[in-house]
Amino acid sequence: SKSISLPGLYKIGTDQPKGFSGNARKTTLGFKTAGNLKSAVDLKRSPEATERSRNLASLLKTGGWRTCYREEEEGPMLQEEDIIPKNMRHPRVSPAWLKHEKQVLRWYGFFQETVTESAEENSRYRHVYIMYFMEDGTLGINEPKVENSGMPQGNFLKRQKVQKEDGTYLGPDDFHIGSEVTICGHTFHICGCDRFTRWFYEENGVAIEEDEEIPIDTWQTNYRIRKARDRGGIPLTKGVMDDKAMFRALGGIPPVDKKLAQFLLNDRKVLRFKGYWDDHTPYGTRFYFILHYYLADNTCEINEAHCRNSGRAAWPIFMKRGPLRKSNFVNGIPAMLSSQAPLYLPEDLKVGDSINVWGRKVVLYDCDDFTRKFYLDYLGIDQFEGRIDVSEKPLTHLKLTPPPHSGVGKEEDSLLNCTMIQPKPPKIDLERMLVYGGDALRFECKMINGEPEDELRRLIIAFYPADGEMAAFEVPVRNSGHMGGRFSEKRLLKNPDTGSYFKLHDLYVGKVITIAAQPLQIVRADERCLQFLEARPKEFPYADPVECSKRLLPLADHPEMQNPDGVDPDRLKDMAVEAGISIVDHEIITLLRSFGVPAETESGQPKVIGPKVLECAGVS
């Protein structure tokens, strides 16, 4: 009887498969005897050990013999390249697959294809972009997919090397804008390339032409028009609308109302203009409006645009929505018919022009972006060209100046009564008071008003840097007829020449100032004052020896400046005036203190050493 079991099922697990030799592990250790290769012990005498092997065996007695004994290998020196693994080495000359990895040249083009059995077209243009992979010289062609084209599009040519007619492969030199390339029986016209391709050619010194316009065939043009018409982007012509109405009437369908059609096409489309009206009546002003023109029914709405806190009513309606006619009149005779004025249409509203709104001249000065786009698309008018700038000039508020000081008390206290209802004492600069408290800089001056009795009068001007106040004291002179003492009390004095208070840099030897309507010329300063000024050369340049020396550089070639014995101060001042240098007496005093020598006799005068002055000025 036949077995009902599967073939070979009984032998599964009992027989080794064909070609299987087993998993037994082979041994490598064996014992042999002399003359018998199959014995377990080898009694044959081995050759005698060499001197080198004995030495190596003796090293086993010491611990760490592996680290103590190491034979130096003789061979070539290791290089840096031998240390780096082969799969991590960077070649000296980079191959194309490494140098141009992920770099693709992209070209845009088209080829013309014949179309048979079609009434709309006899040929069409198929747009493609050609990609050249520089890492391996392969070429790929893709065709963008077009909606409802009815053609298989996408990958036009798989990535591969393409041969030319002469047997060589296509390369970057075979693609130029305006040229034609034949690939697999199709002739492609190159129209342009991407930015990377243009940059790659320019970097390699290859001139590349400008991009050409890609042609569009008849089918693509008609397809785009149909799609735009389906989306409602292109309105139907008047002839088409009339034909549709006629065929509807012939079929028993009444004609469509034009107003209803206008409403359906232009619902929620509103033109927005900005305008203004100048009211020239007494107490009139300028009113700003927002004009809304509804394309659905050719009606207008005008709202007032009030600014904040204008004081006018809160409701903005100036004219409710309705038809706006170019002129408005009322018949004086009842039951007499007359034609109405035409309505304002979109072509009548232009930015920069004016319209008549119930006898008011409203000037349109601006519009929104939708209105501008509407006029550009349908009327070819750019509304932004006629915009008017209606921004008002900023108002300048005149600030009342405080009244002049009456002379009683200090001017700062009187000014606070004009700025505050409850005046407070003026603030004091405490830091300045702590630093300069107790200092008084004194200048001696003489009165030069031209009166003979005032020629011998001498005054001392004290300047207090802690608060900027000044005081003047007259030196008593016997039989002068004038009483000595306080000439001007300590207070802030104004300089009549500048209109501001006296500053310390306004006081120096040789300066003429006016105090109490008397001209005073400063002739001397005390030692404390001179040291105070010289310690701050940046604030007082006339007390800086370096600046004073540089001012005498035009006199560097003068023979008297080269005299090591020095030059007289009065003569130095005359020399500066002859050279066109404006120099003051305080600068002469600064030069004398820094580069002067005392007088040889009691009746003599100190002198300024010219070579030292020029050396300080940088003249070698």
Phi, psi and omega in degrees: 000151181280146178283139179267358179279165179290151180297130176078004183291328182289332185268359182293125179088354181251347182227142179285145177290160181295140180080007181257124183258357178104170181249019181291140181273132180279137178270148180245359182252130180216158179240132185228156174247163183291132177081349180235107184289340182263003181287167182270338183232138179257109181264008180288137181289130179278160179297155183294148181286146179275167180298323181293321180292323177298319180296321179293323179292324179294334180290342180291342180291332183265145178284147181068034183291340180290324180277336181283323184252124178209121180279134179281124180280133178265131180175182182291154180291142178288137176258168180295329180290331181288336181281322182285134177299154184296326182281358179244003181281140176262121183294152179293320176251110185292130175289168183297322182292338178266320183289321184249035180294132178063022176256124185230132173267125183245129179238143177253136181199189180205163171223152184263134183238136180283139179240124179251156176057046177222129180279341184274328185207156174247351176201161179218157178259127178250119185274137180222164169230131186259129181244125178250117182271115188284340184289333179223005176075022179268166186227141177220143181233129178236147178241122179298142181281134179250136183296132176057035179281334181076012181236144174290120183233171182124242181284107182274321178220124179293159183294120182193168174277135184246129180269149173269183181293330181275004177096346178276167183266152177293141180224181181299335181286348183269356183247121176218145179294128182096351180265169179240138182232132180260121181228119177055041177084356178252135180261116182258134176259122182278125182250337182185182180210171180272179186292321180296319179297317179295320179294320181298317180291321180293324178293331179266011174076024180253124179284137182233141185282168177285156181294142176265159178282130181283124182289154178239129183280177184294321182296318179296321179296313180294325179294319179293323179294318179297317179296319179294324178291323178294325179279354181084016181281337181242118179287154178286148180287165181293323179296319179295318179296320178294321178296319178297319179295322180293315180294326176295318180296321177294330179273004178092007179263127181295153181295150181283138178293131181294326179294322178293321178295319178296322179293318181292327182278327189240021178294140179068018174252117187229131174271135186238119179241156174245134181216175178213155178228126179267115178272111183266010176286165178303137182064019179279167181212189179263131178251135178255139184233158169242116183257123177252123177249116184270116180288344182292325183218013177059042176248161183234154175219131183238124178241147177278143179247093182272145174276171181293140177058037179283341180085005181261173184296154186283334182284137187265354190289123173257322175217122180288164186297127180181175178291138179248115181263158184289335175212151183229134179210164180233130177290132179278345182254122180295149176066013177264120182275144178210150181289142179276156178290151180294156179279158172284126178251167181304327181288347178272348183259109181229138179293130183105341178261173180242155177234161181259116179244092178052050176083003180250134180272106181256123181263127177272122184243352180195167177209171181270180184291321179297319179296318179297316180295322179298314182290326178291322184284321189253331182243349180069030181244131176265105184291336183288346180289334182257017181296146182243135177276113182251013180293134181276146178294140181295140180284136178255113180270126179282131179264130181291132177279147179292152180293158180295154182291137182282345180100350180265122180076191180274149182292328181294320179293321180292325181291327178293332176291339179272338184255342183229146174285319175247093186294147177242157179295146181297149181289148181248136177282098184292322180298316178294325180291323180290327182282314186253014180296133179091348180278141176218118181263123188249136176235139175261136182219165178233156183271130184234051179273359178088358179276134182296325184286348181257005184291329183266003182282134180235140181230154176244120177261124179250123177251128183255104183292347181293323181228001178077013180272160181230155175214149181233135181232136180267132179283126181292131178240129185293137178059027178270343181085002181239138181277132176282166179131210186284124178264324177213131183289165181287116180192175175281119181256141178268142177274116182299335182285325183252341182083357178248175182290154178296134173250166182293329180286353174277352184247118174202163184294128182101348181280143177252120179239165182240123177228126180057041177063020179242126177286127181235131178254126181282129183245335181210165175219148182282170185297321180297321180293317181296319179294322179296319180288320181291337178284350179231071185292332181289326180280328183234087183295336179287351175254012180259117182298327182292314180295321178295324179291321181294334179289340180264015179299325176299342179264016184295327181269001181287134183297329182290333177287340178273355182287120180291341180285343178104169180234146181293142181300318179295321178293324178296322179291320178296319178298322179293322179293321178296327180274002179081024180258124177274110183233143182254167183294328181295326178292325176296320178296320179297320179292322179295321181289333184261323186232022183258162175238145181293163181290147181288328180236169180292328180274351182280179180240149175292160183233157179259126180283110183297314181301323179293323178297315180292326178294322178291330179282353178099013179265118181272000000 
